[in-house]
Amino acid sequence: MPFNKFGLSDPLVKGILATGYTAPTEIQSQAIPAALGGSDIIGCAQTGTGKTAAFVLPILDRLSHERAGGRRVVRSLILTPTRELAVQIERSILGYGRFTDLKGLAVYGGERINKQISELTRGVDIVVATPGRLIDHINRKTITLSDVEILVLDEADRMLDMGFVKDVRRIVGGLPKKRQTLLFSATISPEVQTLAADMLKSPKVIQIGRPRNPIETITQHIYSVEKSQKIDLLLHMIEDWRMFSVLVFSRTKHGADRIRRHLERAGVVAIAIHSGRTQSQRQRALDGFRRGKYQVMVATDIAARGIDVEGISHVINYDVPTHAEDYVHRIGRTGRAEATGDAITFVSNEEEKYLREVSKFIGRKLKAQKFKGFSYVTSPSSESNTGKSSKPSQHLELPRSKSASGARKPYRGRRRRY
């Protein structure tokens, strides 16, 4: 079903087409009609399936029909856990709503609050906010939420994981009781169910795909490697397979910086993004990665749900996440919008317990193999335990990366061994 069959306004359909989208995803096909009908919604779908448009489009349609000039007031509030997601949603509002008279604003920490206050004073229709910064505005009385008609809780599971439940309950407690509430999440945990029961009225539940399973367009590869050889394997894969637009996940911000330094010394143009960077630095890094300025971006889990970049060819888990849910959100950065992608995970002996937790969480056995063609260095302890040296075993080869034109993209860095 094309977007114009939903009954969306002509300016909104024009804005959708201007962004390059012609057909809705499954979550959009089910959530948009329900939201336009006024129902509260619980939408569960994996990362990369188009949840943002599933709530942004109904909001824009409803508010554009009702707006008739006069003073702007906040009529829709979207709560999201990270600054990157807030910026991403704000861009979607600006893109889809470019031919409407609606104004959206993202408010989040790490930026000067006075600039946000100035924008709020001039008036906005839609506010996208992280809970902490919104509480700051509420305490300063620089935002009024008494006119909110539509509330969205985006990535609700992540907000709870990050400890925002008290802030969220305080914010929602100050909103009008008569409103439409839309809750979207990649997973529906008991905690999310409790939150939904308190804040939604007779919601329509929309479940896309199997709960907790990574989306089907992502091919998962698991490779065993000693911790000391991870950087060697990463460089080997980038050079040997001519990878481009690669997102590497590190468990810590210090680890992310260390990986970036190793890559740069080897001639790979890389950037790191984590909580130690200011918001402007993080945004410049994302913009540069999106434009192809950087071949590799190294990130921590804070960015796992905030990176919306088309064409990420590979996601590499340099470290296995300690929380199984983060695995799903990390690898969801590739294979987005029904495109295909590859997710690669490096597993050291110490991390096998985390891999078992991931396997249990997604309901699929993940078995580590050796990467063909890589020179493994066997530690003395492993040789004495097994009586044999470690040799690469047979496995499915990783498909070589290709550019949009289908040609293999050349590696531009210096070749250097570690």
C-alpha positions in Angstrom: 0.0 0.0 0.0 1.5 3.4 -1.0 1.6 6.2 1.6 -1.2 8.2 -0.2 -3.7 5.3 0.6 -3.5 6.1 4.3 -5.5 9.3 3.8 -2.5 11.5 4.8 -2.7 15.1 3.8 -1.3 16.1 0.3 1.5 18.3 1.7 2.6 15.4 4.0 2.6 12.9 1.1 4.6 15.3 -0.9 7.1 15.6 1.9 7.4 11.8 2.2 8.0 11.4 -1.5 10.6 14.2 -1.4 12.6 12.2 1.1 12.8 9.3 -1.4 10.4 6.9 0.3 7.6 5.4 -1.8 6.3 2.4 0.1 5.7 1.9 3.9 7.4 -0.8 6.0 5.3 -3.4 7.8 5.3 -1.5 11.1 4.2 1.7 9.3 1.5 -0.1 7.4 -0.1 -1.3 10.7 0.7 1.5 13.1 -0.2 4.6 10.9 -3.9 3.7 10.3 -4.3 2.8 14.0 -2.7 6.1 15.1 -4.7 8.1 12.6 -7.8 6.5 14.1 -6.9 7.8 17.5 -5.9 4.5 19.2 -3.3 4.2 21.9 -0.6 1.9 20.5 2.1 -0.5 21.7 4.4 -1.1 18.7 7.1 -3.7 19.0 9.5 -4.1 16.1 13.2 -4.5 15.8 15.6 -1.7 15.2 15.8 -0.6 11.5 12.2 -1.4 10.6 10.9 2.2 10.3 9.4 2.9 13.7 10.2 6.6 13.6 8.0 7.3 10.6 5.3 5.1 12.1 4.6 7.7 14.8 6.0 10.9 13.2 3.6 10.7 10.2 0.4 10.4 12.2 1.5 13.3 14.4 2.3 15.6 11.5 -1.0 14.7 9.8 -3.2 15.3 12.9 -1.5 18.6 13.9 -1.4 20.0 10.4 -5.2 19.5 10.0 -5.8 21.2 13.3 -3.4 24.1 13.0 -5.1 27.3 12.0 -2.5 30.0 12.8 -2.2 31.8 16.1 0.4 31.2 18.8 2.3 27.9 18.7 2.0 25.6 21.7 3.5 22.2 22.3 0.9 19.7 21.1 3.0 16.7 20.8 5.8 15.4 23.0 8.2 12.6 22.0 10.4 11.2 24.7 13.5 9.3 23.6 16.6 8.0 25.6 19.5 9.5 23.7 20.6 12.8 22.1 21.3 11.1 18.8 17.8 9.7 18.6 16.3 13.1 19.4 18.3 14.7 16.6 17.3 11.8 14.2 13.6 12.2 15.0 13.8 16.0 14.7 15.3 15.5 11.2 12.4 13.2 10.3 9.9 15.8 11.4 11.7 18.5 9.3 12.0 16.2 6.3 8.4 14.7 6.2 6.8 18.0 7.3 8.8 20.3 5.0 5.6 21.3 3.1 3.5 21.8 6.3 3.5 24.8 8.7 4.6 22.7 11.7 7.7 23.3 13.7 9.6 20.7 15.7 12.4 21.1 18.2 14.8 18.6 19.9 15.9 19.4 23.4 18.7 17.4 25.0 21.7 17.7 27.3 25.2 18.6 26.1 23.9 21.8 24.3 23.4 25.3 25.7 20.0 25.4 27.3 19.5 29.1 26.6 19.3 28.4 22.9 16.6 25.9 23.5 14.7 28.3 25.8 14.8 30.9 23.0 13.3 28.5 20.5 10.6 27.4 23.0 9.7 31.0 23.7 9.1 31.6 20.0 6.8 28.6 20.0 7.0 25.0 18.6 4.4 22.4 17.8 6.4 19.2 18.5 9.1 18.7 21.1 11.5 15.7 21.0 13.2 15.4 24.3 15.5 13.3 26.4 14.0 13.0 29.9 16.8 14.7 31.8 16.9 17.9 29.8 13.1 18.0 29.7 13.1 17.9 33.5 15.5 20.8 33.5 13.1 22.9 31.4 10.1 21.9 33.6 12.0 23.0 36.7 12.9 26.3 35.0 9.3 26.7 33.8 10.6 27.3 30.3 8.2 24.7 28.7 4.5 24.3 29.0 3.0 20.8 28.4 -0.6 21.4 29.3 -1.7 21.4 25.6 0.0 18.1 24.7 -2.4 15.9 22.7 -0.1 13.1 21.6 2.7 11.5 23.7 5.2 9.2 22.2 7.6 7.0 24.3 10.2 5.9 21.8 12.7 3.1 22.6 10.8 2.6 25.9 12.9 -0.4 26.8 16.2 1.5 26.5 14.8 4.4 28.6 14.1 2.0 31.4 17.5 0.3 31.0 19.1 3.7 31.3 17.3 4.5 34.6 14.8 7.1 33.3 11.7 5.5 34.7 11.2 8.0 37.5 11.8 11.0 35.1 9.4 9.5 32.6 6.7 9.0 35.2 7.1 12.5 36.5 6.9 14.0 33.0 3.8 11.9 32.1 2.2 12.7 35.4 2.1 16.4 34.4 0.5 15.8 31.0 -3.2 16.1 30.2 -5.1 12.9 31.0 -7.0 13.1 27.8 -4.4 12.4 25.2 -3.2 9.8 22.7 -0.2 7.7 23.8 2.0 5.7 21.5 4.7 3.5 22.9 7.4 1.9 20.7 10.0 -0.5 21.7 12.4 -3.1 20.2 11.5 -5.5 23.1 8.5 -5.7 25.4 9.9 -6.6 28.8 7.7 -7.0 32.0 8.9 -3.5 33.0 7.7 -2.0 29.7 4.4 -3.8 30.1 4.0 -2.3 33.5 4.8 1.2 32.2 2.3 0.7 29.3 -0.4 -0.4 31.7 -0.1 2.8 33.7 0.1 5.2 30.8 -2.0 3.8 27.9 -5.7 3.2 27.6 -6.9 0.0 25.8 -3.9 0.1 23.5 -3.7 -1.7 20.1 -0.7 -4.0 20.2 1.3 -4.3 17.0 4.0 -6.9 16.9 6.3 -7.1 13.9 8.5 -10.2 13.6 9.5 -12.5 16.4 10.3 -10.8 19.7 14.0 -10.3 20.5 15.2 -11.8 17.2 17.5 -9.7 15.0 15.9 -8.7 11.8 16.1 -11.3 9.1 18.1 -9.2 6.6 21.3 -9.3 8.8 23.8 -12.1 8.4 25.6 -12.8 11.7 29.2 -14.0 11.8 31.0 -15.0 15.0 34.7 -15.3 15.1 36.9 -16.4 18.0 40.1 -14.5 18.6 42.3 -13.7 21.6 41.9 -10.2 23.1 45.4 -9.3 22.2 44.8 -10.1 18.5 41.5 -8.3 18.0 43.0 -5.2 16.5 45.0 -7.4 14.1 41.9 -9.2 13.0 40.0 -6.0 12.6 42.7 -4.5 10.3 43.0 -7.8 8.4 39.2 -7.8 7.7 39.1 -4.1 6.7 42.0 -4.5 4.3 41.3 -7.9 2.9 37.6 -7.4 2.3 37.9 -3.8 1.3 35.3 -2.7 3.8 33.7 0.7 3.8 31.1 2.4 6.0 32.0 0.2 8.9 30.6 0.7 12.4 32.7 -0.8 15.2 31.3 -1.2 18.7 33.5 -1.1 21.8 32.4 -1.8 25.4 34.1 1.4 26.8 34.9 4.9 25.6 38.6 4.4 26.4 38.5 1.3 24.3 36.8 3.2 21.4 39.5 5.8 21.4 42.3 3.1 21.5 40.7 1.3 18.5 40.5 4.6 16.6 44.2 5.4 17.2 45.2 1.9 16.0 43.1 2.3 12.9 44.5 5.8 12.1 48.1 4.6 12.6 47.3 1.9 10.0 46.0 4.5 7.6 42.3 3.9 8.1 40.3 7.1 8.3 38.3 6.7 11.5 36.4 8.6 14.2 35.1 7.7 17.7 31.8 8.6 19.2 30.9 8.1 22.9 29.7 9.9 26.0 33.1 11.6 26.4 32.4 13.7 23.3 30.3 16.9 23.4 27.1 16.8 21.5 28.5 19.0 18.7 31.5 16.7 18.4 29.2 13.6 18.2 27.0 15.3 15.6 30.0 16.3 13.5 31.2 12.7 13.7 27.9 11.3 12.6 27.5 13.8 9.8 31.1 13.0 8.6 30.4 9.3 8.7 27.1 9.7 6.9 28.9 11.7 4.1 31.6 9.1 3.7 34.3 11.2 5.2 35.2 8.4 7.6 35.7 4.8 6.6 35.1 3.5 10.1 33.2 4.9 13.1 34.0 3.4 16.5 31.1 3.7 19.0 30.0 2.7 22.5 26.5 1.4 23.3 25.3 4.9 24.0 25.1 5.3 20.2 23.7 1.9 19.4 20.1 3.3 19.0 21.0 6.8 17.9 22.9 6.1 14.7 20.7 6.3 11.6 23.0 6.1 8.6 22.0 4.5 5.4 24.4 2.0 3.8 26.4 0.8 6.8 27.9 -2.3 5.2 29.2 -4.0 8.4 28.7 -3.7 12.1 31.6 -5.2 14.1 31.3 -6.0 17.7 34.9 -5.6 18.8 33.7 -6.5 22.3 30.8 -8.8 23.0 28.2 -6.7 24.9 27.7 -7.6 28.5 23.9 -7.0 28.1 22.4 -9.4 25.6 19.8 -6.8 24.5 22.5 -4.5 23.3 23.6 -7.1 20.8 20.3 -6.7 19.0 20.5 -2.9 19.0 24.1 -2.8 17.8 23.6 -5.1 14.8 20.4 -3.3 13.9 22.5 -0.4 12.7 23.0 -2.4 9.5 20.4 -4.1 7.3 18.1 -1.1 7.9 14.9 -0.4 6.0 14.9 -3.9 4.6 18.4 -3.7 3.1 20.9 -6.4 3.8 23.9 -6.2 6.1 26.6 -8.2 7.9 27.1 -8.2 11.6 30.5 -9.6 12.9 31.3 -10.4 16.5 34.8 -11.0 17.9 34.8 -13.4 20.9 37.7 -14.0 23.2 37.8 -16.8 25.7 36.7 -14.5 28.5 33.7 -13.3 26.5 32.2 -16.8 25.8 29.8 -16.4 28.7 28.4 -13.2 27.2 28.0 -14.9 23.8 26.0 -17.7 25.5 23.7 -15.0 27.0 23.2 -13.5 23.6 22.3 -16.9 22.1 19.8 -17.5 24.9 18.3 -14.0 24.4 17.7 -14.3 20.6 16.9 -18.0 20.7 19.6 -18.9 18.3 22.8 -20.8 18.8 25.8 -18.6 18.0 29.0 -20.6 17.5 32.4 -19.0 17.1 34.6 -20.0 14.3 38.1 -19.1 13.0 38.4 -16.4 10.3 39.8 -18.0 7.2 43.1 -16.5 6.0 44.0 -14.8 9.3 47.2 -15.8 11.1 46.2 -16.8 14.6 48.9 -16.8 17.3 48.2 -19.6 19.7 48.9 -18.9 23.3 51.1 -21.4 25.2 48.3 -22.2 27.6 45.9 -23.2 24.9 48.4 -25.4 23.2 49.2 -27.2 26.4 45.5 -27.7 27.0 44.6 -29.1 23.6 47.9 -30.5 22.5 47.5 -28.8 19.1 48.1 -25.4 17.5 45.2 -23.3 16.5 44.5 -23.4 12.8 41.7 -21.7 10.9 38.7 -23.9 10.4 36.3 -23.9 7.5 33.4 -21.5 7.7 31.1 -19.5 5.5 33.2 -16.7 3.9 32.2 -13.1 4.5 30.9 -11.5 1.3 33.1 -8.8 -0.1 31.8 -5.3 0.4 30.6 -3.5 -2.7 29.8 0.0 -3.4 26.3 1.1 -4.5 27.3 0.6 -8.1 28.2 -3.0 -7.5 32.0 -2.5 -7.9 34.3 -3.4 -5.1 35.4 -0.2 -3.3 39.2 0.2 -3.0 40.9 0.5 0.3 42.7 3.9 0.4 44.8 3.5 3.5 48.4 2.5 4.0 49.0 -1.2 4.5 50.7 -1.8 7.8 51.1 -4.9 10.0 50.9 -5.0 13.8 
